[in-house]
Amino acid sequence: MTSLCYGVLGLGKGKKKLSKLSTMEKKVLPVETDPEKLVSQVCGSNIYITGEDVQLKDDSEYPDWLWTLNTSGPPKIEDLDPSTKEYWLRVRAAGMKRNNRLKSMRKF
């Protein structure tokens, strides 16, 4: 029998070491307060030790599609066309959320 399950015999037999919980200190991040730098650069864009942050350009130097991006979140289900796949995926997700909420309210 030991030849059939030689890898299973050792499961759960090792001692578990309990480590003491240590308090983590919050790391204080530097905040840029220079107004000239805040207006002319993307503060925090440089992830390397050396170098500078990305300089902001004039609005005319950026592509036109950048100013037409949707930043208000996903469209409502009522605004979607029922003949699209996105509509039915959203309806399915809403139905699953509703069912999960109803199941969580059951007493048993």
N, C-alpha and C positions, 0 to 999 in steps of 0.2 A: 504494500500500500504506500510505503514511503517513496517508492520510485515513481509513482503516478503523480504525486502532489508534493514534490520536493521543494518547490518554490513557495508553497502556501503555508508550510509549517512555521515559518518564521514571522508571519504577519502578526502584528500586535504584541509581540513578546518583548520588544525593546522598552527600556525605561524612558519615560517622557520627562524631559527636564523642564521645570517651571522657571521661566525667566521673570525677574522682577520688572515691574512696569516702571519705566523711568519717565520723568516729565520732559517733554520736548519744549525747548525754548523757541519762541517765535523769532523768525529772522526778520529784522527790520530792513526793508528795502528803501533805497534812497529815492526821494521824490524830487523831481525837477521843479524849481520855482522860478527860474529865469524866464520872463515873459518873451523875450526875443527868441530864445531857443525853442520855446513851446510853439511859437508861430511859424518858425522857419524849418523845423526838423520834425521827423516822426520819432519822438522820444521812446527809447526802449527797443528800437528796431535792430540795433547792433547786438548780436548775441556773442560776439567774440571779445576777447580781452583787448585787442588792439583795433583801431579803426574808429570811425565816427558813425553817427546815426544817419539815416537816409534824409537827404535834403528835399523839402517840398518844392514842387514846381508850380508854374502858373497854370490856371485851370485850362487854358487853351492847349497845353502840351499833353494833356491826358486824352484818351480816346472818348468818343461821344457815348458809347454804350455804358461807360462807367457811371454816368449821371442818370441813367435810366434803370439801374438795378433796383429790384424790389427789396426794400429794407423793412417793410412793415409786417413780415411774417407770411406764413402760407395763406392762400385764399380760403374763404369759408366754403363749406360743402355746397351751400346754396348757390354760390357763384360758379361752380364747376359744371361742365357739360356732362350729362349722364351717359353719353356715348363714349367717354374716355376711360382708360384703365385707371388713371389717377383718381377719378371720382369713385369707382368701385372699391379701390384699395382703402380710401378714406372712410367709406361707408362700412366696410368690413372691420376696420380698426375701431371705429366708433361703436359698432355692435359688440365687439369683443370687450371693450372697456365697460360697456353697460352690463354685459353678462357677468364679468368679474366683480363689478361693484355689487350686483344683486346677490351673487354667491357669497360674498364676504359678509353680507348682512344676515345670512341664515344662522339660526341658533344652534344647529347641530352639524 
